[in-house]
Structures are given as structure tokens and as C-alpha cells.
Amino acid sequence: MAIDQPLVPQPGDQTRIHNIGYRNYNGPRLGRAYARRSLYSQSLRGAYGLGRSVKSKVLPMLLFVVMCVPAAIMVAVAVATKAKDLPVDYTRYAIIMQAVISLYVASQAPQSVSRDLRFKTVPLYFSRPIETADYVRAKFAALASAMFILTAAPLIVLYVGALLAKLDFADQTKGFAQGLVSVTLLSLLFAGIGLVIAAVTPRRGFGIAAVIAVLTISYGAVSTLQAIADAQNATNAIPWIGLFSPVTLIDGLQSAFLGATSAFPGGVGPSHAEGVVYVLAVLGLIAATYGLLIRRYRKVGL
Amino acid sequence: MTTAVVRVTTFVDVTVIATESLSKRFPRVTALDRLSVDVGPGVTGLVGANGAGKSTLIKILLGLSPASEGRAEVLGLDVATKGADIRERVGYMPEHDCLPPDVSATEFVVHMARMSGLPPTAARERTADTLRHVGLYEERYRPIGGYSTGMKQRVKLAQALVHDPQLVFLDEPTNGLDPVGRDEMLGLIRRIYTDFGISVLVTSHLLGELERTCDHVIVVDGGKLLRSSSTTDFTQTTTTLAIEVTDTDEHPDGTRAVREALHARGVDTHDSSGLPGAGHVLLLTATGDETYDLIRDVIADLGLGLVRMEQRRHHISEVFTDTGADTGTDNDAERKEAVGHGN
């Protein structure tokens, strides 16, 4: 070992391993808030496969591109044809692309929480200063942010394109802002639903299947019922049926308050009064998913 | 190194863990039953059969599970109110697997260091240091999925030590290791205190392996404290000597000749029946250097050859089986079995 060597280094003998022994850590310990932020950034990066294997980058990056390409094409068309308006409203874009968004949340929500459950890493978190609520908040915020990036990026493409095409600035800015509010609520709602389902099972495959099932089956059922109601001329029932799937919830909310044209059959969205119920339902669901996650993690603690 | 020394000395005579009639009752079972122990600095073993309440005790000490009654302090902090402060100063290595297979040991331990509040640069430095100390070198850049059980145990240990805690809880760290791996792990646990200055509470259902490692052993059974004492009490090294001599034509039974000669000089020998080679081994209590001189002279006078003379350590297992016999509980057989595996 180093101790047995002569103290004066021999010429040409510059390489030597020194066993410096154990060193204590006397630096700062940044506590809960910092740990929560670290978990947030790690989870957000993980939602796009950053800091993970190449394989796990493929799907989220592909979906991100798929989200943005149609927006780029629309912008190109608008600029080339010198159109008076964009072919699609800002608020409508996410509704059109809802299948892609559902696929994203179905693939990334289990990635975020099921892995920790499956490999029993959760106890390691809770044996540290952070608490159940910190873990849930970090994971929730990370997935909602990832969803926001996914849904807001094409809106930015549309907005920049609209300005390049010299469309009316005030009009476009208002539409863009309404679109951002809409995708914020959508991100929170989808992230919450995705995490609650994924946190139930340690198996990633089940998580993915369950999230896709809940999102698409509910949307399919609601759309079918609305179409039947429309055919039966029971148009009053259409907005109430729309309360039962996440996609139609967002659609109804934005057609009531954010100047969107509804994708409901007949193009009639909820009225303002009915819209209030939509807002309450969306906010209530987001709060409920948060509450359920907290309850779930109380149990799996250690 | 100075800081380590300072820290060790500040903790001398300080109680690291103290519990006072600590109980934990679940609807069906009583996991802990009025447990009162004081644990000082050093390596402390917590021994008991599976289901004796070891893991429950660790959960309570981490402030993650409220006690049904009684109180407990870790590093002078109340577990009921200061849980987060305790968890910042304490490391925990779980019994079960807890490692994601698709990340490298370095990435994983860095993340865990940040979860303990270490800034990014410090987290990376401490990770490199800690992984080296637990004996992981080049392989630390490979995904954990390809590691052997021994290497995984080292990663688990590293994540418990990376934030330089004052105390670590190691839950069954030798589980699933082969004899060589177990010895290495025990050596590492010993070094955590002697070299790193970090106190250790290590649980095991194998009593034998704690004998070499721990300064202090606590034996629990059915949530009750069976015994708490230092390993020097368990295994006194100074008192008992074992002697074996040759036989000659003059003294066909050399052992008996020595015994009688010693008795004539007023030295008592112990009953050595029940030990291996009982007829040829003489046990006696050494009171100091003069005892050794006396034995040498007696054997020389008789003209016998001294085959061996050694200090005989008691094994904790003897103490343990004695205790078991005293209480006469149902789990006696099971515990003896556990002890047997440990040796």
C-alpha cells in the first residue's frame, strides 16, 4: 500500500493508488423540498426516456413527433395558401389527437410508478426525509408536466406558424391562451387518472392495458350514447352523457368557457350552466385522483 | 480522518437507540410487547426467529409506523414527532430486493443520495466513494439486473451509507449469501463502525454470525426482550483455558495426572464432559499470568508434553440455548435450529 512506499516519488513513477480511507460528509443536506424537486426532475426526464435506456426513449419521442407533425403540416398549408385562419382551432387540436395522448399516458404512467412498486424501491424513498405526499406530488407533477409538454408543443408550432402567416395577432393570441388553459386541465386530468390506475398494479403491462382501456372504452361508450341520443332527438341528454369520459369532459368544458366548437354530435356543447358542472367534475376528478394516490401510498409505505 | 475520530468520541456514552416499554399491536398479533432496550454506539445485533418483531421495530424506529404504546428515541430524537429528522441521519437497508434492474449502480445510488438531500455534485462524489468502500468497482456502470446476489447486497448497503448517516439499520444483510459472501459482508459491517464511525443495528435470525461482528447483542422473541448484553459478556475471552497434554509411560493418563497435581496446588478444574474430546481436555479458570506459569511448571514437573493451551470462548449459542431452556417456550426447537445454521 501507499504507506509502504518511499515518501519521495521515484522519477517516472507517477501512478500510485492511494487509499484515502473513509471521508465523512459535512456538506449541506438540502432536505425534503430539494428531494421532492429531484424526484420531480428525475421522473419528468424519465417520462421522455432521458437518463434511461435507448429502448425506452423510442416510444415517448415517437409520440412527441406524431403530435407535432400534423401541426407543422397545417402551418405549412396555411402559409402556402395564404389562408385567413388556421385549419384547426387551438382548443380542438388535443381533441383530434386524443388517441396519441391516451397512448402516451398509458405508456408513461406505469413507467413512472409501477416500476417502483414492482422492484420494491418505494421503501427506500420512505426511509428518507420525504413523505408520502412528497412522493405523490412529485410523480403527479412530473407526469402532468410531461403531458403538458406533449400537448402544448404543437400549439406553439401552430401559434408561431400563425404569426408567420401574418394572421390576426389578437385573435391568434386569445385562441392560443385558451388552448393552453385547456391542455393544462387535460394534462392534470389524464396524468391523475393514468397514475391512479398504474399505482394499483406492480405489473407494467397490466397498467398500460388498463389505462388504454379506461380512456378509450369510456370515450367510445360516451360517443356512442351521444350519437344515439342525437338520433333520438334527445339533445338535452348529450351534454350530461359527456360527463362520463375524460376526453368529452375537456371537450365540453372548453366549448362552454374557452370558445371552442364542440366535437359533440350536432356540434352543440354544454351551456354555461352545464359548463359549471363540467368544471366541477374536472377539478373534482383531479383532486380525487390525488387523494386516491395518497391513500394508496400510505398502505405500501414500507 | 480527524472528523471521524471526533464523531466517534462524541457518541461515546450516548445512547443511540432507546426504547421504553415499546409495544406494537396489530388486530391479530402483538409484534412488540413492552420492549425496553438501550443501544449504545457500535455494532449491535438484533436476533430473533422470523416474525420475532425485528422488522416492526425498525419501522417504528424510522418513524414510519406509530407505536401502540411506549416511546422510543433514535439519536436523541423522538420517533413519534421527529421522524423526518431521524430519517435524514439514519440509513436503512431493507431485507427484500429493492433495486431496479435497468439502471446502473452508480445512477441508482446517485439518485438515492439526492433523495437524502445531497446536492448533485456531492451526490456523485459520495456515490463513487461509497461504492468503492463496499467493494464495487468497474461493474458499477453496468445495469444492476446482471449482478450476483452478493453485488446486489453491496449496492443495497451503499444506498444506505451514501449520505453518511450516523446510524444504519441493516435488515438481514447476509440473507441469500454463500459462506464466503457472508464473511465478506460481516467484515464490511464491522468496518462500517470501526473505519467509518457509523453505528450499526443489524438484524439476523442466525445467532452465530453476529458473534464475530457485534459489540452488543439483543435477543427478541415473540416481541419480547429475551436478553440484551455485550458480546464480551457472552463470550469472555479471558477466563477459561483449555489444556491438552500427552501421556507418558510414567503417567498413562496425563490429563488426570495434571488435574490431580493442580488440585494439590489448590486450582479447581471444570467439568469438561459434553465437549468434543472431553476425556483429554482440561478446563480451568485463569486468574492472571501466574495461572499460566503454574500450568507450565506442573506439566514440566510431571514430564508431560503440552499439546495445546488455548483461551476458550463461550459461544453465544450456549447462552442462547440456556436462555431458551430457562423460559421453556414453544419456539425453543426452532431457535436451536436457527443457532445451528449460524455456526
Boltz contact constraints between the chains, C-beta under 6 A:
constraints:
  - contact:
      token1: [A, 22]
      token2: [B, 195]
      max_distance: 6.0
  - contact:
      token1: [A, 22]
      token2: [B, 196]
      max_distance: 6.0
  - contact:
      token1: [A, 24]
      token2: [B, 3]
      max_distance: 6.0
  - contact:
      token1: [A, 24]
      token2: [B, 4]
      max_distance: 6.0
  - contact:
      token1: [A, 24]
      token2: [B, 164]
      max_distance: 6.0
  - contact:
      token1: [A, 25]
      token2: [B, 126]
      max_distance: 6.0
  - contact:
      token1: [A, 25]
      token2: [B, 164]
      max_distance: 6.0
  - contact:
      token1: [A, 27]
      token2: [B, 122]
      max_distance: 6.0
  - contact:
      token1: [A, 29]
      token2: [B, 117]
      max_distance: 6.0
  - contact:
      token1: [A, 30]
      token2: [B, 117]
      max_distance: 6.0
  - contact:
      token1: [A, 31]
      token2: [B, 117]
      max_distance: 6.0
  - contact:
      token1: [A, 34]
      token2: [B, 117]
      max_distance: 6.0
  - contact:
      token1: [A, 35]
      token2: [B, 115]
      max_distance: 6.0
  - contact:
      token1: [A, 35]
      token2: [B, 117]
      max_distance: 6.0
  - contact:
      token1: [A, 38]
      token2: [B, 114]
      max_distance: 6.0
  - contact:
      token1: [A, 115]
      token2: [B, 100]
      max_distance: 6.0
  - contact:
      token1: [A, 119]
      token2: [B, 100]
      max_distance: 6.0
  - contact:
      token1: [A, 120]
      token2: [B, 96]
      max_distance: 6.0
  - contact:
      token1: [A, 120]
      token2: [B, 98]
      max_distance: 6.0
  - contact:
      token1: [A, 121]
      token2: [B, 98]
      max_distance: 6.0
  - contact:
      token1: [A, 123]
      token2: [B, 94]
      max_distance: 6.0
  - contact:
      token1: [A, 124]
      token2: [B, 98]
      max_distance: 6.0
  - contact:
      token1: [A, 127]
      token2: [B, 62]
      max_distance: 6.0
  - contact:
      token1: [A, 127]
      token2: [B, 92]
      max_distance: 6.0
  - contact:
      token1: [A, 128]
      token2: [B, 87]
      max_distance: 6.0
  - contact:
      token1: [A, 128]
      token2: [B, 115]
      max_distance: 6.0
  - contact:
      token1: [A, 128]
      token2: [B, 116]
      max_distance: 6.0
  - contact:
      token1: [A, 129]
      token2: [B, 84]
      max_distance: 6.0
  - contact:
      token1: [A, 129]
      token2: [B, 87]
      max_distance: 6.0
  - contact:
      token1: [A, 129]
      token2: [B, 88]
      max_distance: 6.0
  - contact:
      token1: [A, 301]
      token2: [B, 64]
      max_distance: 6.0
  - contact:
      token1: [A, 302]
      token2: [B, 59]
      max_distance: 6.0
  - contact:
      token1: [A, 302]
      token2: [B, 64]
      max_distance: 6.0
